[in-house]
Amino acid sequence: MTIAPAPRPPKKRAPLYEEVAEHVRERIYDYRLPPGEWIDEPALCEELAISRTPLREALKLLAAEGLVQIDAGRGARVTRLTLEDLNQLFPVMAMLEGRCAHEAVKHIDDAGVQQLEDLHAAMEAAATEGNIAEYYRNNYLIHETVQHYAGNPWLIRITHDLHRILKMHRGRQLLAPGRTAQSLAEHRELMDCFRQRDAAAAERTMERHLLSQGQALAAYVASGGLLNVPAPLPTEGGS
């Protein structure tokens, strides 16, 4: 007699406040909720057909991530970062992501390296095509993948939370002249570290990569580029 496998339990749905938080998070990244803007809670509740409770829980979560700031007397507004904030954040991220790279090299398997190879190849193709938006997307996925293979839940949690803050501004350093080519060269060096399974070199390379990102962003601002406003990345013809 053949015994049928037991049915899998249905996948548990995320709590409503987490779904609301993701909705608001994407609005922040898309600048539909721009930095410094107060969030109209009644209007958002009406639009999403929810009560104030899940929205307020969502805003607490986003405040813990640093994406919003809550004023008990006025409500919540989107965090507005200054260049000084970013200059302080990038060295911290350099240390954290450097450690992620170190741990990832020690834990990653051949399938994981191939995953990085595929993402890197897509990033190379995007750079060749001048599709800076696609370059940034694959760049971001590479960093997320390295964090995943680090295998340290505490390190991953802290790094991921800071990633969410930097995502508000991080892509625009690619608009600085020559930055895409420099970034690609740094990623090529990082991939060599993973191929050779050199954890110490991967840590140093990733740290330099993050610090040069911060320097490129500062150069972008010094040349007249603005923070806290939309800065769409080119989808073709970029340099």
Secondary structure as a PSIPRED ss2 file (coil, helix, strand):
# PSIPRED VFORMAT (PSIPRED V4.0)

   1 M C   1.000  0.000  0.000
   2 T C   1.000  0.000  0.000
   3 I C   1.000  0.000  0.000
   4 A C   1.000  0.000  0.000
   5 P C   1.000  0.000  0.000
   6 A C   1.000  0.000  0.000
   7 P C   1.000  0.000  0.000
   8 R C   1.000  0.000  0.000
   9 P C   1.000  0.000  0.000
  10 P C   1.000  0.000  0.000
  11 K C   1.000  0.000  0.000
  12 K C   1.000  0.000  0.000
  13 R C   1.000  0.000  0.000
  14 A C   1.000  0.000  0.000
  15 P C   1.000  0.000  0.000
  16 L H   0.000  1.000  0.000
  17 Y H   0.000  1.000  0.000
  18 E H   0.000  1.000  0.000
  19 E H   0.000  1.000  0.000
  20 V H   0.000  1.000  0.000
  21 A H   0.000  1.000  0.000
  22 E H   0.000  1.000  0.000
  23 H H   0.000  1.000  0.000
  24 V H   0.000  1.000  0.000
  25 R H   0.000  1.000  0.000
  26 E H   0.000  1.000  0.000
  27 R H   0.000  1.000  0.000
  28 I H   0.000  1.000  0.000
  29 Y H   0.000  1.000  0.000
  30 D C   1.000  0.000  0.000
  31 Y C   1.000  0.000  0.000
  32 R C   1.000  0.000  0.000
  33 L C   1.000  0.000  0.000
  34 P C   1.000  0.000  0.000
  35 P C   1.000  0.000  0.000
  36 G C   1.000  0.000  0.000
  37 E C   1.000  0.000  0.000
  38 W E   0.000  0.000  1.000
  39 I C   1.000  0.000  0.000
  40 D C   1.000  0.000  0.000
  41 E H   0.000  1.000  0.000
  42 P H   0.000  1.000  0.000
  43 A H   0.000  1.000  0.000
  44 L H   0.000  1.000  0.000
  45 C H   0.000  1.000  0.000
  46 E H   0.000  1.000  0.000
  47 E H   0.000  1.000  0.000
  48 L H   0.000  1.000  0.000
  49 A C   1.000  0.000  0.000
  50 I C   1.000  0.000  0.000
  51 S C   1.000  0.000  0.000
  52 R H   0.000  1.000  0.000
  53 T H   0.000  1.000  0.000
  54 P H   0.000  1.000  0.000
  55 L H   0.000  1.000  0.000
  56 R H   0.000  1.000  0.000
  57 E H   0.000  1.000  0.000
  58 A H   0.000  1.000  0.000
  59 L H   0.000  1.000  0.000
  60 K H   0.000  1.000  0.000
  61 L H   0.000  1.000  0.000
  62 L H   0.000  1.000  0.000
  63 A H   0.000  1.000  0.000
  64 A H   0.000  1.000  0.000
  65 E H   0.000  1.000  0.000
  66 G C   1.000  0.000  0.000
  67 L C   1.000  0.000  0.000
  68 V E   0.000  0.000  1.000
  69 Q E   0.000  0.000  1.000
  70 I E   0.000  0.000  1.000
  71 D E   0.000  0.000  1.000
  72 A C   1.000  0.000  0.000
  73 G C   1.000  0.000  0.000
  74 R C   1.000  0.000  0.000
  75 G E   0.000  0.000  1.000
  76 A E   0.000  0.000  1.000
  77 R E   0.000  0.000  1.000
  78 V E   0.000  0.000  1.000
  79 T C   1.000  0.000  0.000
  80 R C   1.000  0.000  0.000
  81 L C   1.000  0.000  0.000
  82 T C   1.000  0.000  0.000
  83 L H   0.000  1.000  0.000
  84 E H   0.000  1.000  0.000
  85 D H   0.000  1.000  0.000
  86 L H   0.000  1.000  0.000
  87 N H   0.000  1.000  0.000
  88 Q H   0.000  1.000  0.000
  89 L H   0.000  1.000  0.000
  90 F H   0.000  1.000  0.000
  91 P H   0.000  1.000  0.000
  92 V H   0.000  1.000  0.000
  93 M H   0.000  1.000  0.000
  94 A H   0.000  1.000  0.000
  95 M H   0.000  1.000  0.000
  96 L H   0.000  1.000  0.000
  97 E H   0.000  1.000  0.000
  98 G H   0.000  1.000  0.000
  99 R H   0.000  1.000  0.000
 100 C H   0.000  1.000  0.000
 101 A H   0.000  1.000  0.000
 102 H H   0.000  1.000  0.000
 103 E H   0.000  1.000  0.000
 104 A H   0.000  1.000  0.000
 105 V H   0.000  1.000  0.000
 106 K H   0.000  1.000  0.000
 107 H H   0.000  1.000  0.000
 108 I C   1.000  0.000  0.000
 109 D C   1.000  0.000  0.000
 110 D H   0.000  1.000  0.000
 111 A H   0.000  1.000  0.000
 112 G H   0.000  1.000  0.000
 113 V H   0.000  1.000  0.000
 114 Q H   0.000  1.000  0.000
 115 Q H   0.000  1.000  0.000
 116 L H   0.000  1.000  0.000
 117 E H   0.000  1.000  0.000
 118 D H   0.000  1.000  0.000
 119 L H   0.000  1.000  0.000
 120 H H   0.000  1.000  0.000
 121 A H   0.000  1.000  0.000
 122 A H   0.000  1.000  0.000
 123 M H   0.000  1.000  0.000
 124 E H   0.000  1.000  0.000
 125 A H   0.000  1.000  0.000
 126 A H   0.000  1.000  0.000
 127 A H   0.000  1.000  0.000
 128 T H   0.000  1.000  0.000
 129 E H   0.000  1.000  0.000
 130 G C   1.000  0.000  0.000
 131 N C   1.000  0.000  0.000
 132 I H   0.000  1.000  0.000
 133 A H   0.000  1.000  0.000
 134 E H   0.000  1.000  0.000
 135 Y H   0.000  1.000  0.000
 136 Y H   0.000  1.000  0.000
 137 R H   0.000  1.000  0.000
 138 N H   0.000  1.000  0.000
 139 N H   0.000  1.000  0.000
 140 Y H   0.000  1.000  0.000
 141 L H   0.000  1.000  0.000
 142 I H   0.000  1.000  0.000
 143 H H   0.000  1.000  0.000
 144 E H   0.000  1.000  0.000
 145 T H   0.000  1.000  0.000
 146 V H   0.000  1.000  0.000
 147 Q H   0.000  1.000  0.000
 148 H H   0.000  1.000  0.000
 149 Y H   0.000  1.000  0.000
 150 A H   0.000  1.000  0.000
 151 G C   1.000  0.000  0.000
 152 N C   1.000  0.000  0.000
 153 P H   0.000  1.000  0.000
 154 W H   0.000  1.000  0.000
 155 L H   0.000  1.000  0.000
 156 I H   0.000  1.000  0.000
 157 R H   0.000  1.000  0.000
 158 I H   0.000  1.000  0.000
 159 T H   0.000  1.000  0.000
 160 H H   0.000  1.000  0.000
 161 D H   0.000  1.000  0.000
 162 L H   0.000  1.000  0.000
 163 H H   0.000  1.000  0.000
 164 R H   0.000  1.000  0.000
 165 I H   0.000  1.000  0.000
 166 L H   0.000  1.000  0.000
 167 K C   1.000  0.000  0.000
 168 M C   1.000  0.000  0.000
 169 H C   1.000  0.000  0.000
 170 R H   0.000  1.000  0.000
 171 G H   0.000  1.000  0.000
 172 R H   0.000  1.000  0.000
 173 Q H   0.000  1.000  0.000
 174 L H   0.000  1.000  0.000
 175 L H   0.000  1.000  0.000
 176 A C   1.000  0.000  0.000
 177 P C   1.000  0.000  0.000
 178 G C   1.000  0.000  0.000
 179 R H   0.000  1.000  0.000
 180 T H   0.000  1.000  0.000
 181 A H   0.000  1.000  0.000
 182 Q H   0.000  1.000  0.000
 183 S H   0.000  1.000  0.000
 184 L H   0.000  1.000  0.000
 185 A H   0.000  1.000  0.000
 186 E H   0.000  1.000  0.000
 187 H H   0.000  1.000  0.000
 188 R H   0.000  1.000  0.000
 189 E H   0.000  1.000  0.000
 190 L H   0.000  1.000  0.000
 191 M H   0.000  1.000  0.000
 192 D H   0.000  1.000  0.000
 193 C H   0.000  1.000  0.000
 194 F H   0.000  1.000  0.000
 195 R H   0.000  1.000  0.000
 196 Q C   1.000  0.000  0.000
 197 R C   1.000  0.000  0.000
 198 D C   1.000  0.000  0.000
 199 A H   0.000  1.000  0.000
 200 A H   0.000  1.000  0.000
 201 A H   0.000  1.000  0.000
 202 A H   0.000  1.000  0.000
 203 E H   0.000  1.000  0.000
 204 R H   0.000  1.000  0.000
 205 T H   0.000  1.000  0.000
 206 M H   0.000  1.000  0.000
 207 E H   0.000  1.000  0.000
 208 R H   0.000  1.000  0.000
 209 H H   0.000  1.000  0.000
 210 L H   0.000  1.000  0.000
 211 L H   0.000  1.000  0.000
 212 S H   0.000  1.000  0.000
 213 Q H   0.000  1.000  0.000
 214 G H   0.000  1.000  0.000
 215 Q H   0.000  1.000  0.000
 216 A H   0.000  1.000  0.000
 217 L H   0.000  1.000  0.000
 218 A H   0.000  1.000  0.000
 219 A H   0.000  1.000  0.000
 220 Y H   0.000  1.000  0.000
 221 V H   0.000  1.000  0.000
 222 A H   0.000  1.000  0.000
 223 S C   1.000  0.000  0.000
 224 G C   1.000  0.000  0.000
 225 G C   1.000  0.000  0.000
 226 L C   1.000  0.000  0.000
 227 L C   1.000  0.000  0.000
 228 N C   1.000  0.000  0.000
 229 V C   1.000  0.000  0.000
 230 P C   1.000  0.000  0.000
 231 A C   1.000  0.000  0.000
 232 P C   1.000  0.000  0.000
 233 L C   1.000  0.000  0.000
 234 P C   1.000  0.000  0.000
 235 T C   1.000  0.000  0.000
 236 E C   1.000  0.000  0.000
 237 G C   1.000  0.000  0.000
 238 G C   1.000  0.000  0.000
 239 S C   1.000  0.000  0.000
